[in-house]
Amino acid sequence: MAETDQALPPSDQLAAMNLTDTVEKHAFSDRVLIRSIVGRPDGGAGLAGQRVRAGGWVKTGREQGKGTFAFLELNDGSCPANLQVIVDAGLAVLSKLVATGTCVVVDGILKVPPEGTRQKIELRVEKVVSVGEVDPAKYPIPKTKLTLEFLRDHLHLRARTNTIAAIARIRNALAFATHSFFQEHNFLYVHTPILTTSDCEGAGEMFQVTTLISESEKLEKELIKNPPPSEVDIEAARQVVSERVEAVKQLKAAKASKSEITASVAELNKAKENLSKLEERSKLKPGIPKKDGKIDYTQDFFARQAFLTVSGQLQVETYACAVSNVYTFGPTFRAEHSHTSRHLAEFWMVEPEIAFADLQDDMNCAEAYVKYMCNWLLDKCLDDMLFMAKSYDKGCIDRLRMVASIPFVRISYTEAVELLEEAVRGGKKFENEVKWGIDLASEHERYLTEVKFQKPVIVYNYPKGIKAFYMRLNDDLKTVAAMDVLVPKVGELIGGSQREERYEVIRERILEVGLPLEPYEWYLDLRRYGTVKHCGFGLGFERMILFATGIENIRDVIPFPRYPGRADL
Amino acid sequence: MAETDQALPPSDQLAAMNLTDTVEKHAFSDRVLIRSIVGRPDGGAGLAGQRVRAGGWVKTGREQGKGTFAFLELNDGSCPANLQVIVDAGLAVLSKLVATGTCVVVDGILKVPPEGTRQKIELRVEKVVSVGEVDPAKYPIPKTKLTLEFLRDHLHLRARTNTIAAIARIRNALAFATHSFFQEHNFLYVHTPILTTSDCEGAGEMFQVTTLISESEKLEKELIKNPPPSEVDIEAARQVVSERVEAVKQLKAAKASKSEITASVAELNKAKENLSKLEERSKLKPGIPKKDGKIDYTQDFFARQAFLTVSGQLQVETYACAVSNVYTFGPTFRAEHSHTSRHLAEFWMVEPEIAFADLQDDMNCAEAYVKYMCNWLLDKCLDDMLFMAKSYDKGCIDRLRMVASIPFVRISYTEAVELLEEAVRGGKKFENEVKWGIDLASEHERYLTEVKFQKPVIVYNYPKGIKAFYMRLNDDLKTVAAMDVLVPKVGELIGGSQREERYEVIRERILEVGLPLEPYEWYLDLRRYGTVKHCGFGLGFERMILFATGIENIRDVIPFPRYPGRADL
């Protein structure tokens, strides 16, 4: 945003902005991106006189001058701004162009519009190349004001709205900012598995992944088409085998020729094969295979029970304990029947893991990463952020600026509880009781970050009783080296910890929390062999988008939300 | 690689390389990355005299000088090269440092080693900060030459080997190259869902995702602990209700006091509530819920049958038809019982989708993307590529150079079949018959790209009978606008097509291939309302890594391979 250059005369301004006066060509299309016109700092004015092909969807259209021409506001999703397009009646049936949602491709010449209009440039059409029509009477998302809730029932079309498109661009920017941040700091991106046979937390409702049901349904159909042999069938086959055995015996006794005996043995073998096939088929039973009254998972695809991951942390630790700095960025799953505006069954998590690093390093990394994302949005997505500020949350840009510039407060859990108790004494009412040992509730976290400090707060050193077994036990033997990053608007954004690297201690902790050792033997191996101090954290990616945009419901910041009862498309 | 500067004297050389003579500090750790020392173009020589803290795992170690000091080759995964470390016996028990896999953190001073040694720099240790020991007798992956197959049984430790670490760095580089390429070209990264209720191809073996089994197991346990009411229990509860009804009646008849009647009605209500609870519980049956003999999926988590995605294409098209240029990069799944070296049950796909673009644009994008990745590896991963060339595939670097620089051959399917028929006439033997209409087999693809052209080949315009319904029907009504990119070493790397944007045509095609319309109504809406010419493709990410590295088995190029019978960790 070259605001400081506004005093310069237009041509110098252009030069100062280092703008060329030709439109950037789209590499894989014969049209240009609308952003490469109206997204320029000069609003496109410097491109007047250029001939271009543009394509997009009509946001609003209207016939003017008694039907002699039409104005179309065209948007192709490359930026929030539209390109104003003017089509004369001689070029197309104007009524077919003006409906919201119509797709048009046009060739034309860019012109500076008459003074006093908002646009810096407009496209005078010379040829209408193609039209994808819309029947406005049937179009599910016509122009009228639509609620986000209504749009959730039209997932396949909602990206055509200004809001969902802006969120898509912000989400994209945050994703690339994430990769850029970790790559700049020499972290390797590691793809941890979605299908897992480990349960990270030893708790957590997990989705099961199986082929047993479909296999059993396939079998059921097959058995109806082709019923299994009856006892009579099998008895008959057994009879044939006995007869063939007898026949061979008799031929041998009669010293028959070798070829006769060979032929007879062959017949016997055929009969035996037939019998064993029938016996095999007679064992087939419809329904899910069972053994000793329990489902027989040895017959499932992975020969054991498999689930969708709830976190890639344990697996990515195997890479941290080998190549030092790693991160995951992928989908994770919870089969919880939560119907809140903050929970999804499928959501994306970013989980870095750092070897040779402790809790301080962990907090430093978390703070630097969040600041980096805020700066990225301010640098590269300001137009979309302005839209969000105008439409949803007028403080969202200031919030980004604040978080990007102010050092995060860091307080221990014990200090946090003291502050909350002080607040209670001062008359503050919480639904959940405050005392040392509790897990901080969302209302407590929001109070600390939104009321008490009014900036991001990192709370560290939590009671071991409320945290996972893999967090490093502090010397006080009561707390673990865990940390949560709390931010205004969403509360907990990040949860992390230094990991317990001492074999004896972590083994003890696993037993203490009542988990079996066997499934964690591989995890224990990381401590048995060449153990290393390490730490990491997880950031809920959708929470970051809620924080950035001020959108209230998490179902609106992921393209295809999954929650109890809903998995459209 | 500043090879051209080798004639310069060392200090000028350093200046020419724009190297500083201080080690780059690690942002989130108190040690420096080994790459920031030995990964410099000068091999670290310019850093002599610097004090640093280094950490890593011992690749090889040996005591020297009758136990007076030890040499350690230290690696932290930041680059393939090791840092040579020298520890005097006074600083630590040397025998505890030298075992392969030991983790050590040391402070020391960087020195130029004596002339004639391979290293450009070594670290003389002043203090051993910490040691994570290894018992070499128990360590599952000691130094001896280990096969990739053996390592697959030790997924949690294999990233500590040179090969798997190099593959991790190459995989990371290709992933970031992918994001960089599409971001540079204004594509938005869209997270398509993993959990889906749509089947992209109308075929494909899919994994089912369910909570029905775990819910029914939970219920089963609960019913054992707390058995459902018997008929007698329910009859008794009914009896109580009747008695209470009678009691109320009598009190009313006797004109009892209001408070007496109220109390009696309250008792009646309690009895009714108890009865209905018992009746509810009596309906609970162990096992998966059924209705009309079929599994009742309305009781599953999403109130319908859900699967793991086989492709994000159909869903990402909803974004392409709204914001123009998009791509997905995420895990996809096939529940196929394939035990080959080319198939995984879970693998990563990159799927761009471009609006206002046709098959030519699609091919241009695919070729540019593959070339970009090749150049990226040559630019940023040459040390790892040299390791792969030395250890696995001596031609791999030349292959990258060739693909990065040579225009891909483009031939129609019909031409491809003619070339194959010509080869057959020339004496070439294929296992699969060659004639117009067949799906090209791997042997055919390999012949075209490895023998006939010896460079990448794009085959386009395939017979409609062997391709998916969503591919655009060509004017010949026999072929569709599909394209496959074939490369030496792996054969098919990319499959793509222009999508059918004409409502009537695609509707017809869905019916023609025998699919029901109803599940595709949302997909048809994209053609009903504001339809747009568009195209896209899918690249199997692991195949790209096989192509780049020359590794033979796909299970070795993904961190946690999943295949029939195996899902470790």
Interface residues (C-beta under 8 A of the other chain):
Chain A: H26 A27 F28 S29 D30 R31 L33 R35 G55 G56 W57 V58 D76 G77 S78 G101 T102 C103 V105 S130 G132 E133 V134 D135 K138 Y139 P140 L155 H156 L157 A159 R160 I164 A165 A168 R169 R171 N172 A175 F176 H179 Q183 H185 N186 L188 Y189 V190 H191 T192 P193 I194 L195 T196 T197 S198 E205 M206 F207 Q208 V209 T210 T211 I213 S214 I288 I295 F301 F302 A303 R304 A306 L308 L314 Q315 T318 Y319 C321 A322 V323 S324 N325 G330 P331 F333 A335 H337 A345 E346 W348 I354 A355 F356 A357 D361 D362 N364 C365 A368 E501 W522 Y523 D525 L526 R528 Y529 G530 T531 V532 K533 I558 P559 F560 R562 P564 G565 R566 A567 D568 L569
Chain B: H26 A27 F28 S29 D30 R31 L33 R35 G55 G56 W57 V58 D76 G77 S78 G101 T102 C103 V105 S130 G132 E133 V134 D135 K138 Y139 P140 L155 H156 L157 A159 R160 I164 A165 A168 R169 R171 N172 A175 F176 H179 Q183 H185 N186 L188 Y189 V190 H191 T192 P193 I194 L195 T196 T197 S198 E205 M206 F207 Q208 V209 T210 T211 I213 S214 I288 I295 F301 F302 A303 R304 A306 L308 L314 Q315 T318 Y319 C321 A322 V323 S324 N325 G330 P331 F333 A335 A345 E346 W348 I354 A355 F356 A357 D361 D362 N364 C365 A368 E501 W522 Y523 D525 L526 R528 Y529 G530 T531 V532 K533 I558 P559 F560 R562 P564 G565 R566 A567 D568 L569
